[in-house]
Amino acid sequence: MFFSRFYLLGAHIIKSRVKAPTLTQRTPYFPVSHNKFLRGLRHELFSSTSNKPDPEDNNAEKINVTFVDKDGEETHVKVPVGMSMLEAAHENDIELEGACEGSLACSTCHVIVMDVDKYNNLPDPTDEENDMLDLAFGLTETSRLGCQIIAKPELDGLRLALPAATRNFAVDGYKPKPH
């Protein structure tokens, strides 16, 4: 460490004494097109306010969602547009674990979309979601992670079946309470 500081000091002195042009021009890390995009979103990316809908706002647009548990009991809830099904389940005391709190690091919020037409209205799953779904218990053709299903008007009437079990490799039998 002692020698590296002297080396840097010597390099700085030499550069200040020699007025030679630099060989390479410094460029920004992102190309200009990305900088323009990021500049427009800067206040949103680093904002301390949340873009999540307020569940207690009565004027917010809501959709009807039905959760069907492993025993076949149905729970009908109204979900504000923009909220994930994992958040909706937690707010309505539905047994959907979500151990990673929606960070795509587990498959404990695995749900099965019961209507193929509604499943086709969902955006295609990302590679990260597919990787987590591979670990899910009782995987089907219409399986998705509840944290990745975001409520939107075309999903009104969505029916989600909860699988009989989950695979939580971190803790066995413990059900965390959402924050």
N, C-alpha and C positions, 0 to 999 in steps of 0.2 A: 504494500500500500504506500509505503514511504517513497519508493522509486517511481510508482505510477503518478504520484502528485508532481514530483519533479519533472517527469517526462511531459506531463500536460502543461506545466508552467513553461518548460523549454519550448514546446511546440507553439504555445501562445506567443512567446517572445519572438520567435523566428517569424511567425506569420505577420506580426505587427511591424517588424523591421523590413521584411521583403514585400514589395508592392507588386507581386506577381498576380496576374489574373487567376481566378479560380478555374479549374478545369471543367467542373460540372456545375450546372446551374441548379440551385435548390428548387424543388417543386413541392407543392403541398401533397400531403399523404393521399387525400381523395382527389380524383379528377374534378374539374370545375363543375360538371353537371351534378355530381353528388353534393358538392358544397352548396349549390343553389337549393337543392332539395332540403338539405339539413338546416340551412339558414331559415327556411320557412317554417320548419318544425321545432326550432330550438326552444321556443317558449313552452311547447307542449312536452318535449322530451324531458326537460328539466324542471317541470312545474311541480309544485307541492300539492296542487289540487288534483282530485280524482276525476276521471272521466266516467266512473261507474255510475249507473243509475241509482237514485235514492229509492229503496223499496217502499218507503212510507209516502212517496209523492203520489197523490191520488190522480194527478193530471197526466202522469206518465203513461204511455201506451203499453199495454200488457197483452200477453198471449196466454192461452190456456194450455197447461201441460199436465199430463197424468203420469204419475209414477206408480208402477206396479211392482210390489215387493215379491220376495221369493214365495210367499204364501198365497199370492194372487190378490191381495188386498190393494185397492186402488186409492191413491191420494191425489185429489185434484187441486192444483195450485195456479195462481195467476203470477206470471213472471214478467217483470218489466223488460222491454226490448233493450238489448245490450248486456244483459246479465247472463252469466254462464249457468248451466244446469247444475253444476256443483254448488255454486253459491245459492241458487234457489233451493236446492235440497237441504243445505245447512240451515237456511233461514226458516224452513218449514219443518225442521226436526225429522227429516227423512234419513234413513240409515244408508247414507252414501259416504264412505270414509274420506277419501281425498287426503291421504297422508302427506303428500308433498305440497298441499295447498295450491294446486293448479300450476305447478312449475314444470310439468311434463317429465317428472322424475320417477313416477310410479304408475301402476295401473289400478289403483284401488278405487277410482271413480268410474270404473268400467260400467257402461250401460248398454242396453240393446234397444235400438230403435225398432219399434214394433210395426211401423208402417213404411213400406218400401218407398212410397211416393215422398214422404217426409224425409227419408234418408237421402233420396236423390236431390232434395233441395239444400242439403248441407254441402259446404265446400269440401273438396277432397281432403282426406287426412294427410298431414305432413309426414315426412319420413320419421321424424322424432315420435309422432303419435303412433305410427305403425310399429315402431320398435317397442314402445311400451305396451301396445295392444298384444304383441306376441307373448308377453308375460301374463296376460289376463286369464283368469279362470273362466271357462265356459265361453270361449270366443265363438262368435257367429259371423255370418256375412254382413250383418248390419250393426256390428259392434262399434262403439266409439267411446272416447273418454268424455265424461261429463264436463270436465273443465274446458273442453274444446268446442262444445256445442253452445253457441251464443244465440240467445233468443232474438228472433227477427220475425216480422209479420207473417211471412210465408210459412212459418213453422207452427202457426196457431193450430191447436188440436194435437200436438205432438204427444205420443205415448212412449214412455221409456220403461223398460223392464230392468229391474235390478237382478244381477246374477245371484245364485244361491250362496256364493262365497267369494272372497277376494284373496289375493296373494299379497300379503304385506311381509316382506322379508326383514324389515327392521324390527318389528315387534309383533308377537303373535297374541292375538286376542285383545290387544289394547286399541281402543277407539278414541282418537284425540278429539278434543272439543275445538271447533274452529275459533279463531281469534276474533 
